[in-house]
């Protein structure tokens, strides 16, 4: 059984001029222990997908239809109090900016212990022991002393390790990681990715891993979903997607990833124009105004996501 299922999810933002449909019927599932990468340009709906799953959509954003099912239980309509319990106990979250997750006024130990005692039946002393263990597991040196330090006393990379410890504090099975390395120095990024990989293997975690950097996602993900304008346009096992993309948008994104071998040649596909405004979606295939392979059919007929290989789906007429 899937750990998480997202079925035909529509997220809308009503405003004075109408309704902005930010997620337009996305579906995917994640098996226990799997890492699903989600990529796309900004405005594709990646972060909104993560926010919907952890129940942190900014008002007036709302799930208009579809469902989010975690371990067989629909969670998209839970009242805020129940969703708070799911968040933390069943789903951990890691955001781009560690300061979003940490309270600057409290020591990291206090924040970890509070999360642990809120969700798990342990004493304060046991919670402190567990908090020190988590800081150790996430690579914080001298965890026994550092537990009493405040967020500003940690470097950016170390702070993100504390956030990872906080996300794991109540032993959730699913971690939603939204651009967890984007704000870090390049030299630190690989360390944090390796840490997330090690923790996943050690604790049997499941990740929804959101990133705009395709090379990061390739390295860590079992499968990758590519989003464009609030839709999943391609989803496939990582290796398959990177070697045999079946959607021109994926091809364009991949062509922009630098390759380590300077002698290897790769033609960069330059996309013209910006991501269109979701209020005013193009007709037919929403990607057609920017697609280098668009035909007349693409301007009028909308492609649907369909099977193009084993576990591989894409939404493009070229696969017909
Ligand atoms: Fe490009 Fe047409 Fe495929 Fe859309 S359906 S991605 S416009 S070729």
Boltz pocket constraint, residues with backbone or C-beta under 6 A from the ligand:
constraints:
  - pocket:
      binder: B
      contacts: [[A, 247], [A, 248], [A, 249], [A, 285], [A, 286], [A, 287], [A, 288], [A, 291], [A, 292], [A, 293], [A, 294], [A, 295], [A, 298], [A, 301], [A, 303], [A, 315], [A, 316], [A, 317], [A, 318]]
      max_distance: 6.0
